[in-house]
């Protein structure tokens, strides 16, 4: 099976999403981190609860897929999802993953207590968005073009007032949609440089191994097979845009025969439809791993 | 007196390399497990290496083996490849095994190619058409080593390449007669090959592959996916171009537009009484959608660039039409096919992703450097042509005593592509890609000056009849629908262009839009094609919806 596994970041979480997670794994993670996971909407307002929760869900799904004999050929994480992606290729070990993600969440939580966040513009090209951003951005009121999730969908990251100005300009200039997102941190922008540096220090003792598959890197949109760019992605992707659209473009060149979308949520429908047409897809937020395994095996046998 | 010069340095170097690995060979036949050792022994750093791969057939065992060699031993290769198709074709650049690439087509790897050029991981010599690249193998890109694929090889080293002979001969010949080393992967070693496609004395080493070479059914189009706009456009093309110009010989590109035409000949063409009058002779791959036209007697001959998976038995049973050896399998040849396509055909009909306001077209779009296949050879007017045919002559300008005819080059596009973006644009993405990739030329697939007709769902623009660029632009605008280019069209100008026969709408050429329904296709689906073929066509699994 030449499968592309995709791991979303924050946004699709919901209360009780950890219900199906292997109990031993959950206990292990809670003991490891000294953290009780609440799995409630209220708890998910907290960065640590949220990030560790999402990664626990993804790791549990990966382990179940492994147990069913399934492995990815290509992996793509989006933002937080990079940790699960590196784990799925055997590059990052489980305990290292959870310790790092907890640290990442703590660093992000403390970085910008108020007045900063993200937005999104749909219907303009990246170069058009960059021009608008350049008109607003200043050292005092920073705003940056951030994640590229589809060809005509560019995120903004920075100070909320500056984002509001770019959003207004985008509407005047023909954007189909432009709005602020409910994200309390200016992720994936140079404003996260300090957080990245501290995260890199926290990861200095972590040993990554050579991935057994192709890793699609957020910060460059490139397909990589070496440890160094994966480490860069895990520690520093917060200070760069996620070039998700480019990642999917490259993934297509590897001609995957199926896509597995890990939970939570299902945020990439648009770009996946553009890049892959009607390629077989599994959505693990809607289906159990055993159903997924049944379908993937059936498709591999060629009985459609 | 100076010392006598050694005129056989290449030959001696080759002999030394072959001697060093001779213990691994039985005659010319090696063992699968020694493949990596053999490549490490026979390829030197900096060598010019041809790795066989086009848009259909891939020397996939040798490309995987090359990607696994030790970059300490083999590095900085100059690769020469018709098509960059497989991920490992680019992995060798990331790992330093190769550094420079001369190629034609990169469609399946076009995003990575763009990125690696931007990163400096891949240095591009140049982007070529197929014919140019083959030609340079004999001039300034003479290979040190060629890696090719064969179906069957006998114990002497004679190669059978059968239906998929494609470009193997042109690659092997360039090395074999200039002391290059010819390494072949074989699907199977046999006592006797069905026929000799390449004689053993052109071959140095044969390695049995771990699995058959990769082969793509690239020219198979399921009739089920042909829509009614494409049928309308096909009807317009048959009336307004094939019939009007009395076209006798043609190449069709890969696409549903041309598949529609193939399936309309036995129905719509028959109704128009055109059978026996148009397109008896074809240079085209054995595309399954031609089966109904062949079976109903429209097609007299087909020469092919390559084979097509599943068509083998059908071809073998129709030797009057196809080029078939005494063994019963087709012989294809991409180099001769390209030559025929350029010099012997009345018409090329293709499609593209973008056409600019002047009529230049390209398949290169932002972030994707797809290169060219055969379309620029097919889709150009060979000014070296001297023989005349009625279609060629029909494009001759009447105001020039030394005037001559012109090849018909037809682009068929729907005004909006499958991605919902306009096909007609003010400026091609290729212009920007040229800057990003630092190319000498903008990667245009077919130039405006060579494009004689454009067909859209709106109508036909007869560009060859225009006598100024302004008029050419107006003709394009008239058929460009509601794209930004089309919205500039002026109703009075369009009326004038229609009156002068420079633009034709369906009603101008007697095409009834209401007739453009799927029921007009000679085959509705793959199963119908199998029936037409009397059970001889055997579609690949992915095209089977029944069992």
Interface residues (C-beta under 8 A of the other chain):
Chain A: X214 X221 X222 X223 X225 X246 X249 X250 X252 X253 X254 X255 X274 X302 X304
Chain B: X87 X91 X94 X108 X109 X110 X111 X112 X115 X119 X367 X368 X419 X541 X542 X545
